[in-house]
Amino acid sequence: MTPLQKLALRASEIRGELAKLAAVDELTDEQRTQVTELRNEYADVETKIQAATVAEDGDAEPEVREQRSEDRELEDLIAGASIGAIFAATLEHRSTDGQTAELQQHLELNSNQVPIELLRETRAVTPAPANVGQNQAEIVPGVFPQSVTAFLGVDTPTVGVGEAVYPVLTTNATVHAPAEAATAAETTGSFTADVLSPSRLQASFFYSREDRARFAGMDSALRQNLSEALADALDKQVVAGTNGLLTGTNLANNASSGEAAFATYLNAAYGRVDGTYASMTSELRLVVGSPTYAHMGSKYRADEDSMNTLDRMNAITGGLRVSAHVPAVASKKQNTIIRRGMRRDMVAPIWEGVTLIPDEVTKASTGEIVVTAVMLHAVKILRAAGFHKQEFQVSA
């Protein structure tokens, strides 16, 4: 592992630790100190990453330097491209221009297709200029459930035209300790290859021509809303879609036999540590429904103990989050996802280019424009052992 890779890994670990602390409702003095120390370390690591990047550029082979140069040029194109320009060109039935057009051409997209990287990028919503007739506050964005796809370590690679194939090695090599001159048996390696075909995620929304002319910052607002809407739709497919973690028998069912107690929840966590996919409870992550979360908060180890189940689970695991997409309570019971490790055990590839389809006819009488956005995706559990579905009874 190169110095740059080690620094990048440490930066990722710090972000994870800060994210866990950010989820704490009320920080203790010790946790506040930890936040400060992590922020200072992160700033130091970022400075070292910049230095290591420059150093590696100088030491790299010509072809490597050329590739890095191309990567920087692509980053510049992404920074200079505009979703608003794509919306405008689509509605006006013309081609895009400038860096937006260059980025689309580089990715072999049509002028009405939004590059995935523009949706993944985060830019602040721009307020109106100070010298307009009225002072416009920042546009208040829509609200979507917090995504748990990344939290669960589900890879969402961008793929090109065609079907996506994900091979998995299913039989490991068997190591023998034969006696002198004895024969060691060979292992027959085996693979599975999952071929994923694209399926649609589609959403339509409309806005008035007057709003389009009146509001500043519409580009950023549309970017944020479209990005969050599609991310939420993909999240729902990962959790509870046809191929999702909590659907049918995609994962084995583990039924509950009675109302969950403090020990019930902890046993579910400790019982998932198998030494292969997880070697300690800190390598587990849980995604629960809101009723399960509330029930955990109400269960204590003993009457005289101030620590409830939720406190304890957050302390021993790699984190616990609520997802609005966990199926509702049925017969007093609700399922939970327990993630074991962070290997590539599930994928949700996204096909490059979100297609925008304009419709100025349907709502023409009210001066409104309908825009339909279509994203192609797939979801597949590659190794079920990386996840565990556990049912909990959340009321007596």
Number of C-alpha atoms within 10 A of each C-alpha: 6 9 13 18 13 13 20 16 12 16 20 13 13 18 15 15 16 17 13 14 17 12 13 12 7 10 14 10 9 8 13 13 12 16 19 12 11 17 15 11 15 20 12 12 19 15 13 16 19 13 12 17 15 11 12 16 15 11 11 12 11 11 9 13 15 13 12 14 13 12 12 12 12 15 14 13 19 19 16 13 23 22 22 18 19 26 22 17 16 21 18 10 12 12 15 21 15 12 16 24 20 18 22 23 12 11 13 15 18 16 22 26 22 28 26 16 14 18 21 13 12 12 13 10 19 15 16 18 12 9 7 9 7 9 11 15 12 15 16 8 13 11 9 13 16 15 21 22 21 10 17 25 18 22 17 18 12 16 15 13 9 10 13 17 11 13 11 15 10 10 12 11 10 11 10 10 8 10 8 6 6 8 10 12 10 10 11 9 11 11 11 12 11 15 12 18 15 17 14 11 17 16 15 14 10 14 13 15 13 10 11 15 9 12 15 20 20 20 19 21 22 17 22 21 16 20 17 21 19 19 20 20 19 25 24 21 24 27 25 17 17 15 18 20 27 25 18 13 11 15 20 15 15 13 14 16 10 14 14 20 19 20 13 14 19 15 11 15 23 14 10 21 18 12 8 11 18 17 14 19 20 18 18 27 25 24 25 23 20 18 18 25 19 13 20 21 16 14 18 19 14 10 8 7 8 9 15 17 22 21 14 17 22 18 13 17 17 21 21 21 19 19 20 20 24 21 16 15 17 10 9 14 20 22 24 23 22 22 26 29 24 19 14 14 21 25 20 21 23 22 24 22 25 23 20 22 16 19 17 14 11 11 14 13 8 9 13 19 19 19 19 15 21 20 23 19 22 23 26 23 21 17 14 15 15 21 25 21 22 21 19 25 22 22 14 7
